[in-house]
Amino acid sequence: MAGTRSPFANLSYYLFSIVQIFIDVFLCQLCFLIIPPFEFEVRVFLTGASLSCLTFYRLYGFTNWTLWEETSSVLKAWLLTLFIDVLFLFTVKFRLSAFRVFAAVSLFVPLTLTARYYFRVKLFGLGLLVKKVIILGAGEAGKLFAEKISSSPFAIRRAVCFLDDDGSKQGCEISGVKVSGRLSDFVRVQSEVKADEAVIAIPTATRQELAGILNIVEQHIGTVLYVPDMYMLTVSSASIGNLDGMPVISSSQGLLNPVNRFVKSLIDYIGGFIALVIFSPVMVWAAYRIKKEDGGPVFFIQDRVGWKGKHFRTYKFRSMYTNAEEITRKLFSDPEIFAAYKKGIKLKDDPRLTSIGEYIRRTSIDELPQLFNVLKGEMSLVGPRPLMQSDVDIVYGEEFTRKVYSAKPGLTGIWQVSGRSDLDANFRREINCYYVHNWSIWLDIAILLKTPLAVVTHKGAY
């Protein structure tokens, strides 16, 4: 069958997995040298425990991890390793400092993550272990899939072309990938590119249409992936079981669990306090620059919609002129600008922004005073963005508000690390619904880790 991997390719996977194991063994021994002394048999046991836990979480399979998924799995393996090591210390009763074991095993985490990152960047940069992918559907879902795999150094897939029945897209490039034909051209295109996988990214396809596509695709390619309307489905929270042979999909919303809400609030208060201490010099600088520019107020306080639809006052650094409301009325007198606003499209080169305001908006410094909202319990570090009532009335609607604000609004969120203002209103609805349905501690950690990159690149920030 076309697209099936050769024995040589499979052998490459095993060889590179062995190389990764040797790297981790070396890093383990390095940790024991940095934090000595460890007896030989103890080093053997601790190394074996670490490798076993990494293997348990499939960290030697070169699967299609993102960096954040890999980090999550390494941290889970680290916790399991610590548990095993504690049992070992109490059972064998070695005269060994528990702190030194904890320090050595913990030091291994950043070392292996760094090594894994550069190892994969090098492998994929050389074109090794890469799976070629045809994406069927050049709409938002297909475009997002192509962007995700092209931006991740851990993604083993590379999009070679799109197929789409939209005539206006033929021959165009979407996210750097060419639309090479219609869906009916699949057999011809596959014979030319010899892709390893096909990705069906047509969430609106009916059952009959999807069955017809699969009937053709599965005859010519080894692996077929399907991208559903993923931000509306509870994908990561869903589990598949069966009832007397009948498949049953169950899902749960983590934020409805009181324990989960308590843990999230605890992280918010601790993290918010630490962030306030770290960023206080930046906040003092921003306040000075705003006041110096036009003598107006430093803070912009506005009523926003929050948790369970309740209104609260958000704090931001003022980024607009003091007569911004008057300028807004003039702008909205233009039907095109107002129509764009109704679609959730923000203004580029906004004439309401001051010179320092444009900078703090682009770098998200204007959001830092919302740390006070976090400490007051009105916001979370991670969550959907707090909306103005006018946004609810004109753009998003009450139903969306009830669904999404079962979680507290966040200082950052999945919207920010996915494109910010470059996303239209409909897409923002979907990704915020996805966040609420699929919340987990690991998802919050991933968003927090990705936020600095989103801020530095300024993507969608205006």
N, C-alpha and C positions, 0 to 999 in steps of 0.2 A: 504494500500500500504506500502511495506517495506520502512523503513526510515522515516515515518511520525512521528513527535514528539508527545509524550504522553501528556495528559492534565496536568500531574504533571510537566513535563518539561516547558510547557507554563506558568503554575502558578509560577514556579521558576523565569522566566523572569520578571513577574509582581512584585514579592516580592523584587527581587534585584533592580529593577527600583525604587521602593518605598524607599529602603534603600539609593540609590544614591540621591534621592530627599531630604531625611532627612539630609544627609551629606552636601548637598549644602545649605540647610536652615541654618544649624549650622555654616557653613563657612561664610555665609552672615552676620549673627549676630555677629560673631567674628570680621569681618571687621568693623562693626559699633562700636564695643567696642574699637578697636585699634585706630580708628579715630572718637572720639566723638565730640559733642553730636548730636544725631539724635532723633527727636520726634518719639513716637511709631507709629503713622500713616504713617510717612515718611518711617520708617524701613519696615513696612508692604508693602507699595507700591513698594519700591526699590527691596525688596526681590521677590515680585510677578512678577515684570518686568524682573528680571534676570532669574527666573525659566521659565517664558513664552518664553523668547528668546531662552533659552537652549532647551526647548521642540520644538520650531519652527524648530531648526536645528537638530532635532532627536537625541539629546544627552542623552536621557533616554531609548533608544531602544536596547542597547547592540548589535548593528549591528557590522559587521566585519570591524570596523575602524582599521587603523594603527594609531600609536601614532601621526604621522604628520597630518593625516586627522582629528583626534580628536582635535589637537591643532588648526588647521585651523578653524574648526567649532566653537570652543570655542571663538576664536578671533572675528569671524563674529558675534557671539551672543553678545559679549562684545560691539562691535561697535553699534549694533542695540539697546542694552540696554542703552548706553550713549545717543543715539538719543532720545529715549523715555523719559529718565530722564530729558534731557534738555527741551523738550516740557512740561513736568510736572512742572518743576521749573518756567517756564515763564507763564504757564496757571494758576496754583494755586497760584503763587506768595508767596511761603513760604520764610521766612527770613532764607535762608539756603545758605551757601557758595558753589558755583559751584565747587570750587577746592576740597572741602571735599567730595562731591558726586563723583567727578571724581576719587579721590584717593581711596575711599572705593570700588567703582566698579572695579577699576583697580587692587587693591590688591586681589580681589576675583579670578582673572584669574590664577595666579600661584598657589594659594591655591587649587582651584578645579582641576587643571591639575595634581598636585601632588597627591591629594586624589584619583582621578580617576585612575591614574597609579597604585598605590599600591592596590587599591580595586580590580582592574582587575587581577593584578599579583596574588593576594591571591585567587580569585575565580577560575582562570584558573589553578593555581597550585594545587588546590584541585580537579581538574577535573570537576568543575561545569560549566554549560552552554556551554560545549564543543560539537561541532558537528564533528562526525567522517566522514572522507572523503576518498573515493576511487579516485585515480587519474588515468585516462586512458591516457596513453602516458608517457613514461619515458625518453623523449628527453629533449632538453634544456628548452622548455616551461614548461613541467611538473616538471622538477628539480627546476626551478626558483620559481614556485608556491609553492612547498614544502618548499623551503628555506625561502620564504617570510613569510609564516604562522607560521613556527617554530621559526623564529627570532623575531616576534612581540608579545609583551606581551598583545596587544589588540586584536589579532586575535583569534576568537572563533572557528576556524576550526583546526583540527588535522588530518594529513594524516595518514591513517592506512596501506595503501599498494598501490603499483603501479600495473597496468596491461599494458603489452606491447607485441607486436608480435615479437620483436627482440629476437631470441633464445639465443644470447650471454648474455642477461641481466637477464634471468630467475634465480631466487634465489639470485640475487645480491642485495646489499643495495645501494640506491642512496639518498644522503643527509639524511642518517639514516633511510630510509624507504625501506622496502623490496619489490622487484618485485615478486608478488605472482602468476603470471600466464599470460596467453595471454588474448586478448580482448574477445575471445570466452568463457573464463572461468568466465565471469562477474557474471552470475546467481549463480554459485557455490560459488564463493568468497563472494558475497553479503549475501548469506544465512549463511555464517560463521561469517563475521565481523559485519553484520547488520549496515552498514554505513547510515548516515543521508543524505549525499549528494554525488553526483558523479561529478567529474570535468573532462571534456574532454579537454585535452591539446595536440591535434594533429593538429597543424595549417595547415599541408600539406594534410589533408584528403579532398577528393573530396566531392561534394554534395551527391553523391550516398552513399559513405562510411559513411559520417556523418549521413545521414538519417537512414541507417541500424543500426548504433550504438545507435542512439536516440530511435529507435523503440524498441530495447531490454531494454535499460537502464530505460526508462520512465515507463516501466511496473513494475519495481521492486524497484524504489526509488522515494522519494518525490520531491527532488530538484536536477536539473541538471544545472551545470555551464559550460560555454564554454570559454576557453582561446584562443583568436585568435592570429594571428601573431602580437602581441600587440605593438611591437616597430615599426612596419611599418604602423600601422593604426592610424588615429587621434582619438583615443578612447575618451579621456577626453574632446576634443574640439568638438566632434560630438553631434548633436542634431537630434532627430527623429521627423518628422512631417508627414503630409500626403497631397496629392494632389488629392482631390476628391476620397478618399478611397485608393489611391496608396501610400504605405509607401515611404518616401523620407528621406535620411540621408544627412544632411549638415554639413560641418565642416569649420573652419576658422583657419588661422595661426596668432596668436596674435602678433608676432614680425613684421608683415607687417604693423601694425597700428602705425602711427607716435607718437601718444600719449603714447602707451605702450613702445615704444623705448625710449621716453623722460623720462618716469618714471623709467625704468630700468637703464638708464644712470645716473639719479639723485641718485639712490640708490648706484650705483657703485662708484661715486665720494665721496659721504658722507661716505659710508661703507669702501671704500679703504683708505681714510684719517684716519679714526678711527682705522682701523686694523694696519696701518703703525705706528701709535703712540703706540699702545698696544704691537706690536711685535718688536719694535725697539731694546729693550735690547737683545732679542733672536738673532736678525740679527747681532748686534755688536759682540756677543759671537761667532756666526758661522763664521763671517769674520776673527776673531782672530784665531780660531782653524784651519781654512783652511790655512791661511798664515803661521802659526806656523809649520804645518805638513811638507810641502815640499817647502815653499817659493814661490810657483807659484801664478798666479793671483787668486784673490778672486772670481771674477765673470766669468761666462761662458755666452758669448753673441752669440746668434745663430739666423740665418734667419729662420723664420717660416711663414707658410701660415695662413692668418687670414680672417677677414671679407671680403666677396665678392671676396675671392681668392687673396687679396692683401698681399704682403709680408711685414713683419715688423721684427724688432730685439727684441727678448725676452731676459730678464735678469734672470739668475738663479745663485745660488751659485755653484761654481765648485765642482763637486762630483767625477770627474774622474782624473786619472793621466794626466799630460801635454802631454804625447805621446799616448793618447787614440786612435787617428785616426790610428796610426800604428798598435796598438793592434787589432783594429776593422778589418783592412784589413786581418790580420792573422786569426782572428776568422771566417770571412766570406769566407775564402778559404776552410773551412770545409763545404761540401754540406749540411749536416744535419742541421747545425746551420743556414746557409743561407735560407734553406727551411722553418725553423721555423720562421725566421724573416719575410719572405714573407707572412706567415699566421698571422702575428701580435703578435707572441709569444715572449715575452721578456726573456732575459737571467736571470736565477737564479744564485746566486754566481758569479756575473759578475766580471771577473778579472780586468776590467778597473777601478773599484771603489777604491778610497783611503779608509783608515779606518774611517776617519771622514765623508767621502763622503757616505759610506754605511749607516751611522747613519742618516745623514740629508736627504738622499733619502728615507729611511724607514719611517721617521717621517714627510716627506714633507716639512721640513725646507728649502730645496733647492729651493722650489717654491716661497718663500716669496718675493724675489726681483721683482717678476712679479706684485706686488702691484704698482710699478712705471709704468708698462705698463697699468694697470687699470687707474691710474690717468692721463696718457697721452691719454686715450681714445682708445687705441689699443686693449684692452682686457676688459672683464667683470668679475665681481666676480664669476658668474656662467655661464657656457656655455660649448660647446664642446672643447676638448683639441686642442691647436694649433699644427699643424703637420709640420714636415719637408717635403720639396719637394720630397725627396726620398721615404717617406712614401706614399705620394700621388701617385707617379709614380709606385711603386712596390706593395704596399699593398692595398690602398683604392680606387684609381682611381679618375678621374676628375669629374665624375657624382656625386659621394658622396660628393666631396668637394664643388661643386656648391650648392647642396641641404642643407648641414649642415651649411656652412658658410654664410648663409643668417642671421645668428646670430654671434655676436662677440665671439671669443674663450674665454674660462673662466679659472680662477685660480683654481676653482674646478668645478665639474659637476656631472651629473648623472652617468657617467662612474666610477668616484672615489668612490661613495657611493654604487656601485653595484658590486665591486670586483676588479677594477683597472686592473693590469696586468694579473690577473687570467682569464680575458675575452679574447676570441679569437677575431680576426679582424672582423669577420662577426657579432658577437654579439655587438661589439663596434659600428659598423655601425648602427645597428638597434636601440640601446638605444639612440644614439645621434640624429637619425632621429626622434625618439619618443619625445625627449626633444624639438627639434625645432618646431615640429607640435603642441605640447601640452603645450607650454610655458604659464606660468602664474606667477604672483607675489607669489602665495602660493606655487607653485612648487619650485621656487627659494629659498623661506624661508625654505621649507622642506629639500632641498639639503644642504643649509648652516647649518641647525641644525644637520643634519646627518654627516656632514664632520668631526667634531671632533672625533666622534665615529669611523669612518673609519680610521682616522689617528692613534688613540690610539690602535686599534686592529691590525694595520699594514696589514690588509688583502689585498693581491695582490700587496703589496708595495715592489718592488725590482728593 
